Amino acid sequence: MVRIGTFLAVVGFLSVILYSFTDYRIAILSWADPYQPLLGIVVGIVGVGLIVVNKFMSKPREEPAS
């Protein structure tokens, strides 16, 4: 889940930056050009959310008893 979250966060936020400052578009989100930069922000936030949810849902490691 962390890999998917990282991918979404990078692609989403990178698409916002590229849309705002250059004429380059990421091919995977080129269909959503009319919805940029809002869609890129949403995709990035969903990715960060997946990473945060994974951190909270993972079991804390138990320390060995000494």
Secondary structure as the mmCIF struct_conf table of DSSP 4:
data_model
#
loop_
_struct_conf.conf_type_id
_struct_conf.id
_struct_conf.beg_label_comp_id
_struct_conf.beg_label_asym_id
_struct_conf.beg_label_seq_id
_struct_conf.end_label_comp_id
_struct_conf.end_label_asym_id
_struct_conf.end_label_seq_id
HELX_RH_AL_P HELX_RH_AL_P1 VAL A 2 PHE A 21
BEND BEND1 ASP A 23 ASP A 23
HELX_RH_3T_P HELX_RH_3T_P1 ALA A 27 TYR A 35
TURN_TY1_P TURN_TY1_P1 GLN A 36 PRO A 37
HELX_RH_AL_P HELX_RH_AL_P2 LEU A 38 MET A 57
BEND BEND2 SER A 58 SER A 58
HELX_LH_PP_P HELX_LH_PP_P1 LYS A 59 ALA A 65
#
